[in-house]
Amino acid sequence: MASIRNLKKDLNYLSYELLTETFAYKHFHSEMEESKFDEAIRNIVTLRNEILGQINHREAFESPAAQKQHFRSIHENMVKMVDLVNELDK
């Protein structure tokens, strides 16, 4: 298992890169609706905060399988963040 510190760094890096990509997309596609742009930014930040909460508030796990499932769900949520930016093209 990766360290919690590295996981938080990866989450911050991913979220900042996605925010930068969203701003760049808005810059090059000026016809994009402002509400859609605001919603994308809000969703990325909200999901980042939720994932950070999952990382910080882990409980004592009964088994290694439960711990693995917890961190697998964190990884799936990080993939959802990327999907939020991919939806801008649609």
ABEGO torsion letter per residue (X at the ends): XBBAAAAAAAAAAAAAAAAAAAAAAAAABAABBAAAAAAAAAAAAAAAAAAAAAAABBBBBABAAAAAAAAAAAAAAAAAAAAAAAAAAX
